Amino acid sequence: MGRSDRDDGKINGLIDRGCSIEGRLAFDGSVQINGDFRGDIVSDGTLIIGPEANVEGNVQVGVAIIEGSVKGTVEAKNKIDLRKGSRLVASIVTENIMIEEGAIFHGKCSMIGSEGKPDLDVSKYSKSPDLSKEDGDSLMM
């Protein structure tokens, strides 16, 4: 992981392998979970879910970097990054999402704009769909 993935390159907290926690986690900066966590996670910072981690619950963070397993709901104000080998079974809400080849996502995704509202501005597409055609044309970006 590069420094650009985290607030300042430092991890403020770590729940390591062999640890199992149930409850509510609130933090500033960056936290990495490598163990098991069940409950609510709330922060404007960066949550890193390591390759061996299992997280179940409701996550509301600034950035979510997922390499392990997550089940529940994930809301990330800035970005959700699903890395190769990750398993996400969740409803997600985010402004930006990156899904690497080899990541598994099963659920519902809602994209929001920078104002926190759904990004439904179709004027940014280079051509408007001709709904009278039935040849399967799609929007070009």
Summary of the structure (lengths in Angstrom):
residues: 141
radius of gyration: 17.1
end to end distance: 29.1
largest distance: 58.4
contacts: 402
relative contact order: 0.12
helix: 4%
strand: 52%
